[in-house]
Each structure stands twice: as structure tokens, then as C-alpha cells.
Amino acid sequence: MTSPPSLSSPTSELFVRGVHVQRRSIIAWAAALVLLALSVVGVWPSMEESGSLEDFSSGLSPELADAFGVAEINTAVGYLKGNLYAVLLPLLLGLMAVTATGTLTAGDEEAGRLELLLALPVERRSVYLLRFLVVAFALAVVAFLVWAAVLMSVVSLDMDVTAAGVSAVSLTTWLLAVLHAGVAYAVAAFGARRGVTVGAAAAVLVVGYLLHAIAPLSDALEPLAAVSPWEWALGSDPLANGFPWGGIALLAVCCAVLAAVGTAVVDRRDVKTA
């Protein structure tokens, strides 16, 4: 009597191996971003007591203050948004996403490291897709640790920030990073080199931020903000207002489409050898 097949052992092994390869990067990014979050939150009591935050954005117009995420920075929610969630954390997670994806896909293909994996009884598209899933998992680990650090800190400091708000902005920030990992994955699937893959995905990341932050300053450009993934993730201020389900759905759909396109494309071309 034969035993039932396990969950595709070569597939699960490839996933575990991919996570193992990324372990040092995950630890480094997690440590850096958790320390960043703790330092930002830890400074809040002294900044609040000094009253210096009230004058921080006084020289900016309301539109510019919104663009740079420093509107209402004298409140706990505004402070966290301006110093962590408006730009810095999404940008850093996005950079982690595009560099990790570029390394595991285009970088490994360029170096010939995928040849041995493709000799295993696993479909080519599965090898590539698993690498994207490894990056999504790594981003989830880092985002979860930052979420836990921020949540414990705001509770211990009795900041006027809700757990739902921290959870909402953590989820949308993670999805935003996964979407840019998907951009890198799709570009790599067409056979682009690592530098092109990372550069293209990073350009999408930066342009998306500019559309989200700068386009609303101009009546002519304001409609363009609606096409920015940053706007879907952060435009409704999830830290203050909770889960933006419409934006979450858009981000999730785009992630799925990019993964599907990349997987379909790589299955129809020859993978480079060293």
C-alpha cells in the first residue's frame, strides 16, 4: 500500500531553501527596520513634552504638509505617519522587495544558479514563482516584526494610536512592497538582467510615490494620483482611519496579476545558462 503523496516535496524544499538563502538578509532588514520603528516611537514623549512639533510644519502650506506626511505631526497619529509610515518605511520595504526579487530571479539566472534547480522534477514556472513567494514571505516576516514593535511601543507609551490603525497601515505597507516585488518578478520573467530588473522596479516605486505625493499639488495632475499604488495603500490614511478595503483589493489583484504574467512569460522562454 503506497503512502499518499506529500505536498510536492521538491517544491516545498525549494521554498525552504529559498528562505534559507535569504535568512541573513531577512535578519538584517528586520533588525534595521525594527530599530528604526522603535527609535521613532521612543522619541515621541520628549517631542510631545517639548512642544517643538507644533512649529515643525508651520512654514509649509497645507498641501505640502500633506505631500510630505507631516500634517498634524503634533498628534501621535500624525507623528507616526510623518516619521515612519508616509515615506520611510514603505520606501525601505519596497527597496527590500525589488532587490531581493531581482537577486533571486534575474540575478540567479544570470549567474547560472538556476540550472541545478531546473534539473529537479519541478516545472520551470514553479521554480520562478516560488522565488517570488519567498520574497513575499520575507516581507511578511519583516512587516510583522515592525508591526509588533510599533504596537507594543505605542501601548507602553500610551500613545493615542489604535491597534486597528497600526494593523491596517502595516498590511497596506506590506502589500505595497509585495506589489513592487511583483513588478521586479514580471520584468525578470522577460529575461532582463538583474540591474535592469531592480532599476525598473525601483523606478516604478519612486514614480508611484511622486504621483501620490506631488500630483495632488496640481489641479492638472491630481487625477494621476489615483493610479499610484501608494495612493491605494496610504491615500486614505489607514493609520487614522483603519483598513482601506478598496485599496487593499486593488493591491492584492495587482500582485496576483503581476505574478501570473511573470509566471506565464517565464514558462514560454529558455532560461539563461552560465
JOMOLIN-V279885 format. One line per field, one symbol per residue. ss: DSSP state (2 for helix, 1 for strand, 0 for the rest). A space follows every 10 residues. Layout:
ss->???
This chain:
ss->0000000022 2222222222 2022222222 2222222222 2202222222 0222200000 0222222000 0000022222 2222200222 2222222222 2222222222 0002222200 0002222222 2222222222 2222222222 2222220000 0022222222 2222222222 2222222220 0002222222 2222222222 2220222000 0222222022 2222000222 2000222222 2222222222 2222220000 0000
